[in-house]
């Protein structure tokens, strides 16, 4: 439903622009461009995420136990073993990326390996594998690209409206002009809120799927407790890839509870832990 609203926003913005400027081609270009951007981002999602986080391949001899856990969980989940990467960062965190199960990657920080015991680490890795199995990488790639796309076309439309891009704008209905400007301002905000809502829902789903995979919800709940207690941000935190991590890479939220929840890529740790503790497996 949320993705449907998302796509409707893209088409709606393109439609408003095409009507205001009297050119139906704008709508077709908007839709075509969004599709091309989605395909490109989906195809190279793993490379972008790895480069952004500064992740390096995990040596199989040095990180033998990590590779064994990932392989065992992948077999249990019926998925190919993803490539395993290490991020040299004290903050305990992890992410999964890749365009499909055959091209998936899982990256963990050195801080995560030092902080968690084996059952907790299994819970985190099962969570990340669940993202792969649930096709969350595809969903979130589409969401991120659509947000960026809406922001770009809205900015272009606003500049054209305000700085003479439309020579006939004086002959237009002023109410229409106000409506167009309002749409250009509100559409990216609405799209961003939808993206964040999708991200939070997929985190809850991955938590539940990961707990079912290990048959031990307390392992992931305990891991989230430790991860949530670490308040410092990651060294290479990026808003472009923040939604991929199991925990917000920017550290503890500084805003109030309501604002933090609405504008965060992740649901509150307390809610995630409570949901896991309440699971009956």
N, C-alpha and C positions, 0 to 999 in steps of 0.2 A: 504494500500500500504506500509506504514512504517513498520507495523508488518510483512508483507511478506518479506521485505528486511531484517528485523531483523532475521527471521528464516533462510533466505538464508545465512546470515553471519555465523550462528552457523553451518549449514550444510557445508558451504564452508571451515571453519576452520577445521572441522573434516575431510573433504575430503583431504585437503592439508596435514594434518598430516598423514592420512592413506597412501597417495601416497608416501610421503617422507620416512616413516618408513616401507613401504611395508607390511602393515597390515590393511586390510579392516575392521577388527573388531573395530579399533579405531573410525571409522565413526559411526558405530552402537552404540557403547558405549556412544559417545558424544551426539547423539540424544536422546538415552534412558535416560541418566543422566539428560539432560535438561528438559525432560518431567516430571521425578520424582521430580526434584527440583521445577518446576512450580506448580505441584499439591500440594506439601507440603506447599509452601509459600502461595498459594491461600487459602488453608484450614485453616491456622493459622494466616492469615494476620491481623485480628482484634486484636488478643491477642498480637501479636508482636508490633503493632502500639500503643496500650494502654499502654503496659509495657514501651515502649521506651519513651513515652511522660509523664509518671507518672500520667496518668489520673485515676480519681476515679469516681464511680457511682454518678450521681447527685441526691441528695435526693429530692423526689417528693414534700415534704412539703416546704423545703427551696428554691427550684428552681421551684416552681409551674408554674410561668409564662413561663419559658423556656420550660417546658414539654408541656404546652398548645399550644405554638406556633409550636413546632415540631409535635405534634399530628394533629393539624389543617392542616398544610402543607402536612403531610403524607397522610391524607384523600383526600386532593385536588389532590395530585399527584397519588393517587391510589396505594400507597405503604404501607406496614406494618410500624407501628411506630418503628423506630430504638431505640436501647438502648442509653441513653443520659449520657455523662460523662463530668466531670469538670477537667480542668487542672489549678492548682494554679500557675498562671504566669501573670505578669503585661502586657506582650505583647499581643495585641489584635489579636487573631488568632483562627482558627478552622479547623477540618479535619473530613472526613468520611472514614470508612474502613469496612471490612467484606466481606466474600466470596460471598454473594448474599443478596437480599433485606430482606430475612427473618432473616439473621444473621448480619445485618448492625449495625454499631455504629456511633454516631456523638459525637464529643468532642469539647467543646469550652473552651477558657481560661477565667479566672476571669476578666482579663483585657478587654476582648471583651465585657463582660456583663456591665462593668462599663463605657465603651467608647461609645457604640452605643445606640441609641434610638430604640423604638420598630420596626418602618418600616425598619430601617437599619439592625437590628438583623434578622428580617424576611427575608430580602434579602440574608444575609449570610447563614442562615439555608436552604433556598430554593436552594442556590448554592450547598450546601453539599448534600442535598437530590437528586439533579440532578445528582451528581456523582454516587449515588447509582442506580438511574433509568437508567442512560446511561451505566451502567456496566463498568465504568471507573476503579473500583477497580480491576476487573479482568485484564483489559488491562495493567494497570500500574504494577500490580504484575508480570505479565509475562515479562514485559519490564525490571523491576529491576532484576529479577532472571537471565534473559538471559545476561544482562550486567555483573553481577557477575560471571556467568558461563564462559563467554568468557574470562574474565580477568584471571580466574584461569587456564583454559586449555592453554591459550596463555603463561602464566608465566611458566607453566610446560614444554611446548614445547621449549621455549627459553632456559631454563636451560639444557634440554636434548641436544639441538643443540650446545650449547656453552661449556658445561662441560662434553662431552663424552658420553651422553646418547645413541648415535648411533655409534656403533663401526665401521660401514662401511661408516661413513660420508665422509672420505677422498676419497672414490671411487665415491662419488656422484658428479653430475654436480655442480660446484661452483655457477652457476647462479641460480640453483634450491635452493641451500642453502640460498642465498641472498633473493630469493623470499619468502621462508618459514619464515625467520626472519622478513622480512618486513611485511608479512601478520600477524604474531603474534603480532607485535607492533601496526600496524594500525587498526586491527580488533576491539580491545577493545575501541579505540578512536572513531571509526566510530559508534560502538554500543552505546556508551555513548551519542554521539550527536543525534542519532536517538531517544534514550529514552527521552532526554530533549525536542526534537521537538514534540514527542507524548504528553508529559506532558503539554507543552504550548498549544497545540491544544485542549486538553481536558479541560483546564481551560477556554478557550474562549467559548467552547461548554456549559460548566456548567454555565458560566455567563449568556449566552443567555437563556438557559433552565430555570434557576432560575428566571430570569426577567419575562419570560412567565408564570411561576407558580404564582408569586405574582401579575402580571399585573402592576408592578410598578418598572421599571428599575432604576429610580432615587434613590430608597431606597438602592439598592446594590451599585450603583455608589457612593453615599454619604458614604456608609460604607467602600468601598475600598479607598476612599480619606482619611478617618480617619486612616484606617489600614496602608496605605502607608506612612503616616506622622510619624509613630512610627518607629524609626531607630534602636533601640536596639534589639539584638537577644533574642530568647527565652532561658530560663535557661537550658533546656534539648534538644537543637536543635541537630538533627541527620541527616546526609546525607542519611541514609537508609530510612527515612520516610519524608524527606523534601518535596517530590513531592505531598504528601497527603494534605498538608495544603493549605488554601486559599491564603496565602501569604508566601513568603520565610521566614522560621523561623530563618534564619541567619541574618535577618535585611537588611538594605539598602546595595545595591551593591557598592563596592569600585572601581571596574574596570571601564574602559571606556564603553560607551553605546553599541558599537558593540560587544565587548568581553562579557559584562555582559548579553546581550540578547542571544548570542549563547550558553553560558555555564550556563544559569540559568534554573531552573525547572519551572519558571513562566514567562509569558510574562510581559513586562513593565506595571506598574500600569496605566500610562497615556494612553496606547493603550486600555487597558480593559475598563477604564472609558469612553474614547471617543466612543468606540463601544456601550456601554450601553446608553450613552447620545443620540446616533444617532438612537437608536431603535424606531420604530414606532409601538406602540401596541394599 
